[in-house]
Amino acid sequence: MNKREFLRTSALLGAGLAAGVANISRGATPGGFTYNASGLNQAGEYVLPALPYAYNALEPYIDEATMKLHHDIHHASYVKGLNAATKKIAEALDSGDFSLIKHWERELAFHGAGHFLHNLFWNNMGPSAGKRSQKLEDYITKSFGSFDRFTALFKQATTSVEGSGWGILAYQPESDRLVVLQAEKHQNLTQWVTTPILVCDVWEHAYYLKYQNKRADYITAFMQVINWDAVSENLERAIN
Ligand code: MN
């Protein structure tokens, strides 16, 4: 078992222990990375997955203190909000009282998108850069012209998200190509039916401790900690 495999195995074990659930491997790829790392527990609730590496594993690009706050506090709050919205919608179904459904649907979209994007975010970073699969290379080339052109677009689009949000690389089945999208907050500006395969969180909580207002510097650092093995596997899953 090399270091990479050890990290992957440890991550899965850690996630399984933290979640305490039997279905932890659902959605896992043979490589061990898993986008849907948390799934539901036996009570039918969403759970916060363990980070798939140590809090300091992305130093010096992304600092340990930011990772701790971001994962343990911010991501956890989205899981909590998603469970609350899910419960309230179930109650509305039971009672037939839909008077607050607009509110809970908004909560469901915000916290659900927040939870799922953070799962993908932790997954698409890592202490090792990995390698882009030939298929990912081909899709990047046919969609953007070259990897350098993709990088320029992704960095510019992500830097210019207005307010809190995300830069997203997604697979779009209608064109069988990749697209770069911005998301405001977690859920706005979505292009439905696309499947994100690489995301960069640009909420201030993701970078302000270390980078303050220098969002572009943070994004440059983020590009150094992308795990291309994971992104390649996310593309495979999106296409299939
Ligand atoms: Mn975040």
Residues whose N, C-alpha, C, O or C-beta is under 5 A from the ligand:
A	BS01	MN	D201 W203
